[in-house]
Amino acid sequence: MVSFSYAFVLVLLFGGSIANPVDPHQNKLDVNHKKPLQTFRPYNVAHRGSSGQMPEETTAAYLRAIEEDADFIEADIVASKDGHVICFHDVTLDATTNIADRTEFADRRRTYEVERVNMTGFFVVDFTLEELKSLRVKQRYDFRDQQFNWKYQIITFDEYILIALYADRIIGIYPEIKNPVFINERVKWSDGKKFEDIFVHTLLKYGYKGKYMSEDWLRQPLFIQSFAPTSLIYISKMIDSPKVLLIDDTTVYTQDTNQSYDEITSDGYLAFIRRYVIGIGPWKDTVVPPIDNYLGPPTDLVARAHALGLQVHPYTFRNENKYLHFNFHQDPYAEYEYWLKEIGVDGLFTDFPGSLSNYQECRMPYTQKGRTEPPLAGDGKHAEE
């Protein structure tokens, strides 16, 4: 079991809130004595925490992912009505909270345009942080374990960061600037600040900085991700931490530039965006389009990205049969083998970080001969410019 500050974990697990986060420079957050991040094999990115087992983006999901040896814990970051940044995947609360049972909020139901589509529901931007904290969350998928439903609350970006900083080994964070166009339309901060400004300010407050594989980065590893390229370009002058451009199905259009992801993955655009990002995070079916649930011929996206020095971290890997192409014969380890060995990606977003850890310890153990400790700096194959 991972050792954390007992009081800190109790506060988060049982519905508490950290209104004034502790000073990140206190000795208890010192990372110099901690087991370092492994960097000799592809990264295990816990998608919304260990979300295959626990309600996503909760303290419990992140603690479980850390216990299961994830390298990074991933989060989607949105904003409340009163300008607080929180960890939550959807801009609506309907799918994973008990909002429908809260009759006092019945009049908050709205219809807004989100990424050129009208959506109706209870939107995070219409609730204060205090109201959001009063809700409880559940497992997104009904075919997964339901025993932890309604036990946990929404957490803030600060609380998510502190979960990583309080771990007894170095844990990377992988936050996403989620739906920035919509958030900036609906939430207003003082002095003309934008969602992206608040996002970066939070990271800087806790000491996150440094290019990929720098000493600063290895102390507090961070990838910043977004589907919105203009957000990543905007923050590039504010923070030098590595950034990853997410890639959807090639027929989908970006929320900010109105370009299709087919254009976004062209050689010309990748050559342009590599000035601002260290990698791309494509939907796995964009890399290897399926045909009748069998793997089709792989595209050349990974090869073209690698030729430009870009890492590739595809999403999302899930253990359930409904997500496994027939080629893998209901074996998630076979899927990991294919993507890491055949396709040659640099990391995976998975709902089941424990499974990926087990696979990697079998195939590329942390204590493999000649590499009992990860490198300290400068050993990255693809370094950000």
KESETOR-414882 format. One line per 4 residues: number of its first residue (from 1); their letters; for each residue z, x, y of N, C-alpha, C, O. Coordinates in steps of 0.05 Angstrom, whole numbers. Atoms other than C-alpha are relative to their C-alpha. Example, Ala and Ser with C-alpha at 12.3 -4.5 7.8 and 13.67 -1.06 7.14 Angstrom:
BEGIN
1) AS) 0/18/-24/156/246/-90/0/18/24/13/39/24 ~ -1/-16/-24/143/273/-21/14/-15/22/18/-5/44
% end
This chain:
BEGIN
1) MVSF) 0/17/-24/0/0/0/0/17/25/15/37/27 ~ 1/-16/-25/-18/27/69/25/-4/15/35/-26/18 ~ -25/1/-15/43/43/110/-6/-4/30/-21/11/42 ~ 3/6/-28/45/11/179/27/-4/12/47/-6/-2
5) SYAF) -25/7/-13/98/0/231/8/-28/-8/-7/-47/-3 ~ -8/25/12/137/-56/197/2/-22/22/-7/-44/18 ~ -3/20/-21/155/-92/262/-27/-9/11/-31/-33/16 ~ 26/6/-11/84/-88/287/-15/-19/-19/-27/-39/-9
9) VLVL) 14/17/20/55/-119/223/13/-27/-1/-2/-47/-2 ~ -13/26/0/107/-174/223/-8/-17/24/-13/-41/21 ~ 8/14/-24/89/-193/294/-27/-12/-4/-32/-36/2 ~ 28/10/3/15/-199/277/-3/-20/-23/-17/-40/-20
13) LFGG) 4/17/23/21/-231/208/12/-28/4/1/-48/-7 ~ -14/26/-2/68/-287/228/-3/-12/28/16/-25/38 ~ 6/16/-23/35/-312/290/8/10/27/6/-4/47 ~ -7/-11/-26/60/-266/344/-23/9/16/-46/8/6
17) SIAN) 21/-10/-18/21/-238/402/10/23/15/34/24/23 ~ -7/-23/-16/21/-173/438/-11/-3/28/-34/5/33 ~ 10/5/-27/15/-193/511/-3/26/15/-22/29/30 ~ 1/-26/-13/29/-122/535/-1/21/-22/21/30/-30
21) PVDP) 2/-19/22/3/-74/482/15/26/6/18/34/29 ~ -15/-24/-3/43/-12/470/-17/22/11/-42/21/9 ~ 15/-23/-10/23/53/503/-14/14/-23/0/24/-41 ~ 14/-12/23/-31/81/458/5/30/-2/-3/43/-22
25) HQNK) -6/-28/2/-6/151/474/28/6/-11/36/29/-12 ~ -26/-4/12/62/140/442/-3/16/-26/-24/16/-38 ~ 2/-17/24/78/188/385/-7/-15/-25/-21/-4/-42 ~ 6/15/24/74/133/333/-30/-5/-4/-38/-11/-27
29) LDVN) 28/4/2/0/127/348/-15/27/-1/-40/28/-1 ~ 13/-26/2/-13/202/344/-16/3/-26/-5/-2/-47 ~ 17/-2/24/-71/214/297/-2/28/-11/-15/32/-32 ~ 5/-27/8/-66/289/290/10/6/-28/0/24/-42
33) HKKP) -11/-5/27/-25/285/226/-13/-17/-22/-5/-15/-45 ~ 10/19/19/-67/232/192/-23/10/-17/-37/28/-9 ~ 23/-7/17/-116/237/135/-25/-7/15/-28/-29/25 ~ 24/5/-17/-184/244/169/-20/-19/-13/-19/-25/-37
37) LQTF) 22/17/9/-244/198/164/-18/17/-18/-25/40/-12 ~ 20/-14/16/-291/217/107/-27/-3/13/-34/-24/24 ~ 26/0/-13/-359/236/133/-22/11/-18/-45/16/-9 ~ 20/-12/18/-394/265/71/-16/-19/-16/-35/-12/-30
41) RPYN) 15/20/15/-418/200/42/-5/-25/19/9/-26/39 ~ 5/23/-17/-445/134/71/25/-16/6/44/-17/-10 ~ -24/13/-9/-395/93/110/3/-28/-13/-16/-42/-17 ~ -8/25/10/-359/34/80/11/-17/23/33/-12/33
45) VAHR) -7/16/-24/-357/-18/136/10/-27/-9/-6/-43/-21 ~ -12/26/9/-310/-77/122/-8/-22/20/2/-23/42 ~ 12/21/-17/-349/-136/150/20/-22/6/27/-38/-12 ~ -21/19/-8/-299/-178/189/26/4/-16/41/-15/-21
49) GSSG) -22/-6/17/-246/-143/148/-8/-4/-29/-31/-4/-36 ~ 6/6/28/-240/-156/73/-4/-30/-1/12/-45/-13 ~ 4/29/-5/-270/-224/88/-8/-15/-26/-8/-39/-26 ~ 5/13/25/-290/-237/16/25/-11/-13/24/-28/-31
53) QMPE) -26/8/12/-216/-245/-1/18/-15/19/34/-32/11 ~ -18/11/-20/-181/-264/64/-16/-14/22/-39/-7/25 ~ 14/12/-23/-199/-308/123/-9/22/19/7/39/27 ~ 13/-21/-15/-246/-266/165/14/5/27/24/-13/40
57) ETTA) -9/-9/-26/-225/-227/227/29/-7/6/36/-12/29 ~ -28/4/-4/-151/-237/216/15/26/-6/3/45/-18 ~ -17/-23/6/-95/-186/212/0/6/-30/-3/29/-38 ~ -1/-3/29/-91/-198/137/-26/12/-11/-26/29/-28
61) AYLR) 26/-9/10/-166/-186/127/-3/30/7/-14/45/-9 ~ 3/-28/-7/-163/-120/165/20/18/-15/12/40/-23 ~ -19/-16/15/-100/-95/131/-9/3/-29/-6/25/-40 ~ 10/-2/28/-130/-111/63/-23/20/-1/-25/35/-20
65) AIEE) 23/-19/-1/-194/-73/82/10/29/1/-1/46/-12 ~ -11/-27/-3/-153/-12/102/12/8/-26/9/31/-35 ~ -12/-6/26/-114/-16/37/-21/6/-21/-16/22/-39 ~ 21/-4/19/-180/-18/0/-18/23/7/-40/26/-4
69) DADF) 13/-25/-7/-203/47/32/-26/-3/15/-44/14/13 ~ 23/2/-18/-255/21/81/1/23/20/23/32/27 ~ 1/-20/-21/-278/73/131/2/-12/27/15/-1/45 ~ 0/14/-25/-289/24/187/7/-30/-4/0/-41/-25
73) IEAD) -4/29/0/-264/-46/202/-17/-12/22/-16/-2/45 ~ 19/11/-18/-315/-90/236/10/-26/13/25/-41/-1 ~ -9/24/-13/-303/-145/287/-22/-10/19/-37/6/31 ~ 17/12/-21/-343/-194/330/18/-7/23/40/-18/20
77) IVAS) -17/4/-24/-317/-197/401/-13/-21/19/-36/-18/27 ~ 9/20/-19/-323/-259/445/23/-3/20/42/12/20 ~ -20/3/-21/-282/-285/504/10/-28/3/-5/-47/-2 ~ -12/26/-5/-235/-342/521/-6/-9/28/-17/5/44
81) KDGH) 4/12/-26/-238/-388/580/13/16/23/2/18/45 ~ -15/-15/-20/-187/-346/617/-5/30/-1/10/46/9 ~ 10/-27/-1/-224/-281/604/12/20/-19/8/44/-15 ~ -11/-19/20/-187/-251/545/-21/4/-22/-36/-14/-29
85) VICF) 19/-6/22/-228/-217/491/13/-2/-27/35/8/-31 ~ -12/6/26/-216/-239/420/-19/7/-22/-43/11/-18 ~ 16/-5/24/-241/-226/349/-7/-27/-12/11/-41/-23 ~ 9/25/11/-282/-286/327/-30/1/-3/-44/10/15
89) HDVT) 28/-3/5/-351/-291/296/-17/-20/15/-37/-13/27 ~ 17/20/-12/-378/-357/323/8/-6/29/31/0/37 ~ -7/9/-27/-381/-383/394/13/-28/-1/24/-37/18 ~ -13/25/4/-357/-449/365/23/4/-20/23/22/-37
93) LDAT) -24/-2/16/-290/-460/331/-1/-17/-26/17/-15/-43 ~ 1/21/21/-312/-514/282/1/10/-28/15/-1/-45 ~ 4/-8/28/-329/-475/219/25/12/-13/29/9/-37 ~ -21/-16/13/-266/-433/209/28/-5/12/46/10/5
97) TNIA) -26/6/-11/-208/-464/249/7/-30/-5/-9/-45/-14 ~ -10/27/3/-166/-528/246/-4/-16/26/11/-35/31 ~ 4/14/-26/-193/-551/314/-5/-30/-4/3/-45/13 ~ 6/29/4/-217/-618/285/26/-16/-4/26/-40/1
101) DRTE) -25/14/4/-144/-635/269/17/-1/26/38/-15/26 ~ -16/-1/-25/-120/-621/340/-10/-21/19/-28/-16/36 ~ 10/23/-16/-129/-689/373/3/4/30/-12/-8/45 ~ -3/-5/-29/-105/-663/440/-24/14/12/-27/15/36
105) FADR) 24/-14/-10/-169/-623/444/-26/-16/-4/-48/-5/-1 ~ 23/15/8/-216/-679/424/-21/-2/23/-45/-3/18 ~ 18/3/-22/-246/-683/494/-14/26/8/-29/27/27 ~ 13/-26/-6/-267/-609/493/-27/3/-14/-40/24/-10
109) RRTY) 25/-3/14/-327/-621/449/-23/0/20/-25/-18/37 ~ 22/-4/-19/-390/-598/485/-26/6/-14/-26/12/-38 ~ 26/-9/9/-464/-585/477/-10/21/20/-14/15/43 ~ 11/-22/-17/-490/-518/504/-25/11/-14/-29/9/-38
113) EVER) 22/-15/11/-553/-479/495/9/28/-6/19/43/11 ~ -7/-27/9/-541/-416/455/-24/13/-13/-34/3/-33 ~ 24/-14/11/-599/-368/443/-23/-20/-5/-35/-21/-26 ~ 23/18/-1/-650/-422/460/2/-24/-19/-17/-38/-24
117) VNMT) -5/23/18/-619/-474/413/24/-15/10/45/-3/17 ~ -22/16/-8/-574/-532/432/20/-2/-23/13/-9/-45 ~ -21/1/19/-507/-528/396/22/-19/10/28/-19/34 ~ -21/18/-7/-452/-580/395/25/7/-16/24/12/-41
121) GFFV) -24/-6/13/-380/-565/379/22/7/20/20/1/44 ~ -22/-10/-17/-315/-536/406/-4/29/5/-2/45/-14 ~ 8/-27/-7/-332/-472/442/24/17/9/42/7/23 ~ -22/-18/-7/-285/-412/449/3/2/30/25/6/40
125) VDFT) 0/-4/-29/-304/-407/523/13/-23/15/17/-22/39 ~ -13/23/-12/-271/-475/536/30/-1/-6/43/-21/0 ~ -28/-1/7/-202/-454/511/13/25/11/0/47/11 ~ -15/-23/-8/-149/-408/539/9/16/-24/8/6/-47
129) LEEL) -11/-17/22/-121/-351/498/24/-14/-13/26/-14/-38 ~ -24/14/12/-56/-390/489/-9/-23/-18/3/-26/-39 ~ 10/22/17/-94/-450/462/-13/11/-25/-9/-1/-47 ~ 12/-11/23/-135/-407/416/20/11/-20/17/9/-44
133) KSLR) -21/-11/17/-72/-373/390/15/-22/-15/27/-17/-36 ~ -14/22/13/-44/-442/372/-16/-10/-25/-5/-26/-40 ~ 16/9/22/-101/-453/322/6/18/-25/17/39/-22 ~ -1/-16/24/-102/-429/250/-27/0/-13/-44/-18/-9
137) VKQR) 27/-4/11/-161/-404/210/-1/-2/-30/20/-1/-44 ~ 3/3/29/-190/-412/141/-23/17/-10/-38/28/6 ~ 22/-13/12/-238/-379/93/-26/-15/6/-27/-39/4 ~ 26/12/-8/-310/-391/115/-13/-14/-23/-24/-36/-19
141) YDFR) 16/11/22/-339/-404/46/18/-13/-20/38/-2/-29 ~ -17/15/18/-312/-457/0/0/10/-29/17/2/-45 ~ 0/-11/27/-330/-417/-63/17/25/-1/18/39/-22 ~ -19/-22/0/-280/-363/-43/29/-10/0/34/-34/4
145) DQQF) -29/7/2/-204/-361/-49/9/-15/24/7/-6/47 ~ -9/17/-22/-174/-417/-7/31/2/4/41/-12/22 ~ -29/1/-1/-100/-400/-17/11/11/26/35/6/33 ~ -11/-11/-25/-94/-364/50/-9/-16/25/-3/-8/47
149) NWKY) 8/17/-22/-123/-420/92/24/-9/17/45/-15/6 ~ -19/10/-20/-83/-438/155/25/17/3/44/8/15 ~ -24/-18/-2/-35/-380/148/-2/19/24/18/30/33 ~ 4/-20/-20/-65/-336/202/-13/-11/25/-27/-31/25
153) QIIT) 11/8/-26/-86/-340/275/-22/18/9/-26/40/-2 ~ 19/-17/-13/-141/-313/318/15/23/13/36/20/24 ~ -12/-23/-13/-126/-243/343/-17/10/23/-41/5/24 ~ 14/-11/-23/-144/-207/406/-14/27/-7/-8/39/-27
157) FDEY) 12/-26/2/-188/-145/414/21/22/-1/19/41/-16 ~ -22/-20/0/-125/-106/431/14/1/-27/20/23/-37 ~ -15/1/25/-90/-128/368/-16/12/-23/-6/27/-40 ~ 18/-12/20/-150/-109/325/0/31/3/2/44/-18
161) ILIA) -1/-29/-4/-151/-39/356/26/12/-9/26/33/-22 ~ -26/-11/8/-77/-30/345/3/0/-31/17/17/-41 ~ -1/-1/29/-85/-48/271/-12/26/-10/-1/39/-28 ~ 12/-25/8/-131/12/265/17/24/8/21/42/-8
165) LYAD) -16/-23/-10/-88/58/307/26/3/-14/37/26/-16 ~ -25/-1/14/-25/41/269/-2/8/-30/18/12/-43 ~ 4/-7/28/-55/57/201/9/28/-5/10/45/13 ~ -10/-27/5/-29/118/165/-22/20/-7/-16/42/-15
169) RIIG) 22/-18/1/-98/148/160/-20/-8/23/-16/-29/35 ~ 18/7/-22/-155/150/210/-20/-21/-9/-34/-18/-29 ~ 17/23/5/-192/84/210/-19/-4/23/-10/-5/46 ~ 18/5/-21/-255/73/249/-2/-30/6/4/-47/-11
173) IYPE) 5/28/-8/-270/9/288/-30/-3/6/-43/16/14 ~ 29/5/-2/-338/-24/292/-4/-27/14/-14/-46/1 ~ 1/26/-13/-335/-80/345/-28/-6/10/-44/11/17 ~ 26/10/-9/-395/-122/364/3/-15/27/20/-32/30
177) IKNP) 3/15/-24/-412/-146/434/-15/-25/-7/-40/-25/-9 ~ 12/23/12/-425/-217/410/-9/-20/22/6/-27/40 ~ 11/20/-18/-470/-267/447/6/5/29/16/-12/43 ~ -7/-7/-28/-463/-231/514/-14/-17/21/-2/-23/42
181) VFIN) 14/18/-20/-515/-275/550/16/-26/3/21/-34/26 ~ -15/25/-1/-477/-338/532/28/4/13/37/-12/30 ~ -27/-5/-10/-408/-308/546/-1/5/31/15/-6/45 ~ 2/-6/-29/-430/-282/615/-8/-25/16/-1/-27/40
185) ERVK) 6/25/-13/-458/-351/632/24/-17/4/26/-32/23 ~ -22/20/1/-393/-387/616/27/11/8/44/-5/16 ~ -26/-12/-8/-336/-338/631/-4/18/24/-23/35/24 ~ 3/-16/-24/-326/-307/699/25/17/4/48/7/3
189) WSDG) -22/-18/-6/-283/-246/714/0/7/30/-20/3/44 ~ -2/-7/-29/-259/-221/782/-18/24/6/-25/40/-12 ~ 15/-24/-10/-298/-170/823/-27/2/-12/-38/25/-14 ~ 27/-1/11/-364/-189/791/-2/14/-27/-24/21/-36
193) KKFE) 0/-14/26/-344/-157/724/-14/-18/-20/-14/-42/-18 ~ 13/13/22/-383/-175/662/15/3/-26/34/19/-28 ~ -12/-1/26/-364/-186/590/0/29/-10/19/39/-21 ~ 3/-27/10/-390/-116/574/20/19/14/30/37/1
197) DIFV) -19/-17/-14/-345/-85/628/28/-3/-12/42/17/-16 ~ -26/5/12/-283/-118/598/2/13/-28/22/24/-35 ~ 2/-11/27/-304/-97/528/5/31/1/21/41/-14 ~ -2/-29/-2/-312/-24/548/27/9/11/40/28/2
201) HTLL) -26/-7/-12/-249/-23/591/22/-1/-22/40/16/-22 ~ -20/2/21/-209/-45/530/-1/25/-18/20/36/-25 ~ 2/-24/17/-236/13/488/10/25/15/24/41/3 ~ -9/-24/-15/-224/64/543/30/0/3/42/22/3
205) KYGY) -29/2/-3/-153/39/552/14/13/-24/36/24/-20 ~ -13/-11/24/-138/61/481/-10/28/-7/-4/38/-29 ~ 8/-28/4/-172/129/487/-25/4/-16/-31/27/-23 ~ 25/-4/15/-237/116/451/-21/13/18/-27/4/40
209) KGKY) 21/-15/-15/-291/165/474/-12/20/-19/-2/26/-40 ~ 11/-23/14/-336/220/450/-25/-7/-16/-26/-28/-29 ~ 24/3/15/-405/227/420/6/3/-30/26/13/-39 ~ -2/0/29/-416/221/345/6/28/-10/-7/48/-3
213) MSED) -9/-25/13/-380/276/306/15/19/19/21/41/11 ~ -16/-16/-18/-345/303/368/29/-1/-10/37/-18/-26 ~ -28/0/7/-271/320/361/13/-26/9/30/-37/-6 ~ -11/25/-9/-254/259/403/-7/-23/-18/9/-40/-25
217) WLRQ) 9/22/17/-296/214/359/14/1/-27/21/-20/-38 ~ -13/-2/26/-266/241/295/29/-8/0/40/-17/-20 ~ -28/9/-2/-196/227/321/2/-30/1/20/-42/-11 ~ 1/29/-2/-214/155/338/-29/-9/-3/-43/-14/16
221) PLFI) 28/6/5/-280/137/305/-7/-28/10/9/-47/7 ~ 9/25/-11/-320/81/337/-30/-1/0/-44/17/8 ~ 27/8/-5/-388/49/332/0/-26/15/15/-44/8 ~ 3/25/-16/-407/-4/384/-26/-12/-8/-47/1/-8
225) QSFA) 24/14/9/-457/-55/360/-7/-25/16/11/-37/28 ~ 8/25/-13/-497/-112/389/-29/-6/-8/-45/12/-13 ~ 28/9/3/-560/-153/378/-14/0/26/-39/-4/27 ~ 11/1/-27/-571/-149/453/-5/28/10/14/42/18
229) PTSL) 4/-28/-8/-605/-83/471/8/5/29/16/28/36 ~ -7/-5/-28/-593/-92/546/30/5/3/38/19/21 ~ -29/-5/-1/-518/-94/533/7/28/-7/23/41/6 ~ -5/-28/9/-520/-28/496/-10/20/22/3/40/26
233) IYIS) 11/-17/-21/-563/3/551/19/-1/24/25/20/36 ~ -18/3/-23/-516/-25/605/26/17/-3/35/29/16 ~ -26/-15/4/-453/6/574/-4/29/-4/16/44/-5 ~ 4/-29/7/-486/73/560/10/19/22/16/42/16
237) KMID) -10/-16/-22/-465/98/629/31/-1/2/43/13/18 ~ -28/5/-2/-394/74/618/16/14/-23/39/21/-19 ~ -13/-11/23/-377/102/549/-20/15/-17/-42/4/-22 ~ 20/-16/15/-410/157/508/3/-3/-30/-10/12/-45
241) SPKV) -3/5/29/-387/131/440/-26/-10/-12/-42/-23/1 ~ 25/8/13/-443/119/389/-4/-30/-1/15/-45/-5 ~ 7/28/-1/-479/52/392/-21/-6/-21/-37/11/-28 ~ 18/9/22/-518/13/339/-13/-26/9/1/-45/16
245) LLID) 15/24/-6/-573/-38/353/-3/-16/-25/-15/-7/-45 ~ 3/18/23/-569/-96/305/-28/-13/-1/-39/-18/20 ~ 27/11/4/-634/-123/276/1/-25/-17/12/-24/-39 ~ 1/25/15/-645/-194/254/-27/-2/-15/-43/17/-15
249) DTTV) 27/5/12/-704/-224/215/-21/6/21/-17/0/45 ~ 21/-9/-19/-768/-198/247/-12/-23/16/-25/-19/36 ~ 11/23/-14/-788/-269/267/18/-11/22/10/-27/38 ~ -20/9/-20/-725/-279/309/-4/15/26/-13/38/26
253) YTQD) 2/-12/-27/-724/-265/384/28/8/10/48/-6/4 ~ -25/-9/-11/-670/-226/420/10/-20/20/-5/-34/33 ~ -12/19/-19/-622/-266/463/-3/9/29/-1/-7/47 ~ 1/-10/-27/-632/-221/523/-27/8/10/-33/5/34
257) TNQS) 26/-10/-9/-702/-192/525/-23/-17/-9/-46/-13/-1 ~ 21/18/10/-740/-247/489/-22/15/-15/-45/6/-15 ~ 18/-15/18/-773/-196/444/6/-8/-29/29/-12/-36 ~ -5/4/29/-782/-209/370/11/26/-12/6/47/-1
261) YDEI) -10/-24/13/-746/-162/323/-23/15/-14/-19/38/-22 ~ 23/-15/9/-815/-145/297/-8/21/20/-15/43/14 ~ 6/-19/-21/-828/-113/364/23/20/3/18/44/8 ~ -24/-18/-2/-757/-84/366/-1/22/-21/10/44/-16
265) TSDG) 1/-20/21/-771/-47/301/-26/16/0/-32/31/-18 ~ 24/-16/-2/-838/-18/324/7/29/6/29/35/16 ~ -4/-29/-5/-845/58/329/6/4/30/23/20/37 ~ -3/-4/-29/-852/53/405/27/-8/10/40/6/26
269) YLAF) -26/9/-10/-789/12/415/23/17/-12/42/23/2 ~ -21/-17/11/-747/53/367/1/27/14/23/38/18 ~ 0/-25/-15/-769/116/404/13/-4/27/26/15/37 ~ -13/6/-25/-746/83/468/30/-4/-3/46/9/12
273) IRRY) -28/8/2/-679/55/445/17/23/-11/41/23/-7 ~ -15/-22/10/-659/120/410/13/17/22/31/32/16 ~ -13/-14/-23/-641/147/479/28/-12/5/44/1/18 ~ -25/14/-6/-583/97/479/16/-5/-25/41/-10/-23
277) VIGI) -15/7/25/-564/86/406/-3/22/-20/-21/38/-19 ~ 0/-19/22/-548/128/346/-12/-11/-26/-18/3/-44 ~ 10/12/25/-572/78/295/-7/-29/3/-5/-41/25 ~ 6/28/1/-595/9/276/15/-13/-23/22/0/-43
281) GPWK) -14/15/21/-560/-45/235/-17/-24/-8/-13/-45/3 ~ 18/22/7/-615/-87/202/11/-18/-21/27/-10/-39 ~ -5/18/22/-607/-149/160/-15/12/-24/-38/20/-22 ~ 11/-14/23/-620/-123/90/-26/-11/-9/-43/3/-19
285) DTVV) 25/11/8/-676/-172/77/-23/7/19/-46/3/13 ~ 21/-11/-18/-713/-143/137/-9/27/-11/-32/35/-7 ~ 7/-26/11/-711/-75/102/-16/-3/-27/-36/10/-31 ~ 13/6/26/-729/-102/33/-4/-30/-3/14/-43/-14
289) PPID) 4/29/1/-759/-172/39/-2/-10/-29/-17/1/-45 ~ 1/10/28/-746/-213/-24/-23/-19/-5/-34/-31/14 ~ 20/19/8/-797/-254/-62/11/-15/-23/15/-5/-45 ~ -12/17/21/-769/-313/-101/26/12/-11/31/11/-35
293) NYLG) -26/-12/6/-701/-278/-100/-2/26/-16/19/35/-26 ~ 3/-27/10/-729/-214/-129/-7/18/23/-18/10/43 ~ 6/-19/-20/-735/-151/-89/-30/3/3/-44/7/-17 ~ 28/-7/-5/-803/-142/-56/-3/29/6/17/44/4
297) PPTD) 4/-28/-7/-833/-76/-36/16/6/26/15/-9/45 ~ -14/-7/-24/-788/-40/14/-19/6/24/-41/16/20 ~ 14/-8/-24/-812/-33/85/5/29/6/21/42/-8 ~ -4/-28/-7/-816/35/118/20/3/23/21/24/35
301) LVAR) -18/0/-23/-762/17/169/20/23/-2/25/37/18 ~ -21/-21/3/-709/65/141/-13/27/4/-2/44/18 ~ 13/-26/-3/-758/123/136/-7/5/29/-4/27/39 ~ 8/-4/-28/-783/111/207/24/5/18/24/21/36
305) AHAL) -25/-4/-15/-712/106/234/11/28/-4/18/42/15 ~ -10/-27/7/-690/169/198/-18/22/13/-7/43/21 ~ 18/-20/-12/-751/206/225/6/4/29/0/25/41 ~ -8/-2/-28/-725/191/295/29/8/3/39/9/25
309) GLQV) -28/-9/-1/-655/215/277/20/-23/2/42/-19/10 ~ -17/23/-2/-627/144/274/13/-6/-27/0/-4/-48 ~ -13/9/24/-575/122/223/-9/-29/-5/-18/-43/13 ~ 6/27/8/-585/57/185/24/-12/-15/31/-1/-36
313) HPYT) -24/13/12/-526/11/169/-7/-30/-5/-2/-46/13 ~ 9/28/5/-554/-54/137/24/-18/-5/46/-10/-13 ~ -20/21/5/-515/-119/131/-14/-23/-16/-38/-24/-16 ~ -28/-1/9/-486/-159/94/0/-1/-30/-15/-16/-42
317) FRNE) -2/-2/29/-468/-141/22/23/-17/-10/46/-14/-1 ~ -20/19/10/-431/-195/-17/-2/0/-30/-24/2/-42 ~ -1/-2/29/-409/-196/-89/-10/-24/-16/-18/-22/-39 ~ 5/24/14/-424/-268/-106/-30/-1/-9/-48/9/4
321) NKYL) 26/2/12/-484/-284/-150/-21/-11/19/-44/-3/19 ~ 20/12/-17/-517/-327/-97/-11/19/21/-32/14/33 ~ 9/-20/-20/-524/-266/-52/-13/24/-13/-24/42/0 ~ 11/-22/14/-548/-218/-106/-28/-7/-10/-31/-27/-24
325) HFNF) 27/4/11/-622/-213/-120/0/3/-30/16/17/-41 ~ 0/0/29/-641/-224/-192/-2/28/-12/8/32/-35 ~ 3/-28/10/-658/-150/-200/27/12/-8/28/29/-25 ~ -26/-14/3/-584/-133/-198/17/-13/-23/39/-3/-28
329) HQDP) -13/11/24/-564/-178/-258/29/-6/5/47/0/-11 ~ -27/9/-7/-502/-205/-223/20/24/2/44/20/-2 ~ -16/-24/-1/-476/-134/-213/-1/12/28/-21/25/35 ~ 0/-11/-27/-456/-114/-141/-2/30/0/-13/41/19
333) YAEY) 2/-29/1/-450/-42/-162/-29/9/-3/-37/29/9 ~ 28/-6/3/-523/-42/-182/-14/-3/28/-32/12/34 ~ 11/3/-26/-539/-67/-112/7/24/18/-10/35/32 ~ -9/-24/-15/-498/-11/-80/-17/24/-9/-26/40/8
337) EYWL) 15/-22/10/-534/39/-125/-28/1/11/-38/22/19 ~ 27/2/-10/-602/15/-103/-1/7/30/-19/23/38 ~ 2/-5/-29/-587/16/-28/8/28/8/-3/40/26 ~ -9/-27/-7/-550/82/-27/-17/22/-12/-21/43/0
341) KEIG) 15/-20/13/-593/120/-76/-30/-3/4/-44/17/10 ~ 29/4/-3/-662/89/-72/-9/-3/29/-29/10/37 ~ 8/4/-28/-665/65/0/11/22/18/-1/29/37 ~ -11/-23/-15/-619/119/26/12/-6/27/7/8/46
345) VDGL) -12/8/-26/-580/83/80/26/16/5/36/30/-13 ~ -23/-17/-8/-522/115/118/26/-15/1/47/-2/7 ~ -25/16/1/-471/59/112/-7/-28/-7/-31/-36/-5 ~ 5/28/8/-463/-13/88/22/-17/13/45/-10/13
349) FTDF) -19/21/-7/-430/-74/118/5/-18/-25/-14/-29/-36 ~ -6/15/24/-395/-109/61/25/-18/4/43/-11/18 ~ -23/18/0/-348/-169/53/21/9/-20/43/-1/-20 ~ -18/-9/21/-317/-132/-6/3/30/0/-8/44/-17
353) PGSL) -2/-29/-3/-298/-62/17/13/13/-24/8/37/-30 ~ -13/-11/23/-255/-52/-45/-21/6/-22/-18/27/-36 ~ 21/-4/20/-316/-59/-90/-17/25/7/-23/41/-10 ~ 16/-23/-8/-356/-9/-49/16/26/-3/5/46/-11
357) SNYQ) -17/-24/3/-297/40/-49/1/8/-30/0/32/-36 ~ -1/-7/28/-292/35/-125/-26/12/-9/-26/32/-24 ~ 26/-12/7/-367/48/-132/-2/28/10/-10/46/-5 ~ 3/-26/-11/-365/107/-86/18/21/-12/11/44/-15
361) ECRM) -18/-19/13/-305/138/-119/-10/8/-27/-5/30/-37 ~ 12/-7/25/-343/135/-184/-24/19/3/-28/38/-12 ~ 25/-15/-4/-408/163/-156/2/24/18/-10/45/14 ~ -3/-21/-20/-387/205/-97/30/3/8/37/-4/30
365) PYTQ) -29/0/-5/-312/217/-103/8/17/24/-4/37/30 ~ -10/-14/-23/-273/239/-43/8/29/-7/7/47/10 ~ -8/-27/9/-248/299/-83/-21/14/-16/-15/31/-33 ~ 22/-13/15/-316/319/-108/1/31/4/10/40/25
369) KGRT) -1/-29/0/-324/393/-123/-14/11/25/-36/4/32 ~ 11/-13/-24/-335/435/-61/3/-16/25/-6/-7/46 ~ -3/16/-24/-318/379/-13/25/-17/-2/24/-41/-2 ~ -25/14/4/-245/362/-21/10/-12/26/27/-29/26
373) EPPL) -7/11/-26/-238/349/54/-25/-5/15/-45/9/13 ~ 24/5/-17/-287/317/102/-3/20/22/17/33/30 ~ 4/-20/-21/-317/361/156/14/-8/25/20/-32/30 ~ -15/5/-25/-281/367/222/-18/-8/23/-10/-24/40
377) AGDG) 17/6/-23/-339/365/270/-28/11/-5/-31/31/-19 ~ 26/-12/-1/-413/376/280/-16/0/-26/-35/14/-28 ~ 13/0/26/-433/360/209/-18/-24/-4/-27/-29/-27 ~ 16/24/2/-472/297/224/-29/6/-2/-40/23/12
381) KHAE) 28/-4/4/-543/292/200/-16/-11/24/-37/0/32 ~ 14/12/-22/-562/247/258/20/-1/24/38/-18/23 ~ -18/-1/-23/-527/263/324/-12/-13/24/-36/-11/29 ~ 10/14/-24/-532/221/386/-8/19/21/6/40/26
385) E) 9/-18/-21/-571/252/442/18/-3/25/13/10/46
% end
